Amino acid sequence: MVEYIAELPARLRGAAKAEAPKAGQPLSGVGEKAGLGAVRGVNLLLMGFAYLAVGLLLRGATLGYPIIHADEQFYLLVGDRMLHGAVPFVDIWDRKPIGLFLLYGAIRLLGGDGILQYQLVALACVAGTSLVMRGGRAWPINCSSPPSSALADRRRFSTIC
């Protein structure tokens, strides 16, 4: 991995000098060598939908049920009150930072009563996080020799292998 990253500037300089591909000619160059492209994008999109489907299967029975997490109800209430003019930490108070309430206020703008909306946004965030974690493991992993490039790679190796 270290070698690949070290070679990247030279590859990028070489790609800048390359001519544009002609119509019908397959793309080659940095993107192809890095494993990027349309196929990878489609695979990531399908994986994202798979994560959403699994999340809906696991959480589907409780979507829209407001009594599961009382904290989230309060965050939604504060966000809603802020939309109606309340000043955070003056008119309504909690020890959480203001960004959390702004996020729930933005979710409240999606319509409805807000409960199903924040649960769906949370589900999308979980699926997105799973996709990012999966996207970070897109290269082949050799579990016989741990990477020595960075501490993050060592941590990733220890959780995968």
C-alpha positions, 0 to 999 in steps of 0.5 A: 500500500505504501508503494502504491501511495508513493507512486500515485503522484507519478501516475497522476502526472502521467495521466495528465499527459495522456490523450483522451480516449476515442469513442468506443475505446475502453478507459485505462489509466489511473482510475482503472489501476486504482480499481475505480470506475463504473463497475465499482460505483455500481457495486457500491450502490448495490451494497448501499441498497443491501445495507438499507434492506438489512436495516429495514428488515432488522428495524422495520417493526419498530420504525415510527414507534416513538417510545423506543428512544426517549432522548431522540424524542427530546432532540426532535422537540428541541429542534422543532421548538428552534424552528418556531423561534425558541432560543436554545439554552435559554428557552429550552435547555439540554447539555448537548451541543447545538449542532445536534438540535440543528440536525433534528430541526433539519430532519423536522423540515422533512414533514410528518410528525418527525419520528419516522423521519429521524429514524429513516435518516438514522437508518440511512446514516448507518447504511452510509457508514457501513458503505464507507467502511466497506469501501475502505476495504475495497482492495484485496487483504492479505491476512498472512502479513499485517500492513506496516504503512500506518496505524489505521491500517494496523487497526483495520487489519486487527478487526478484519483478520 
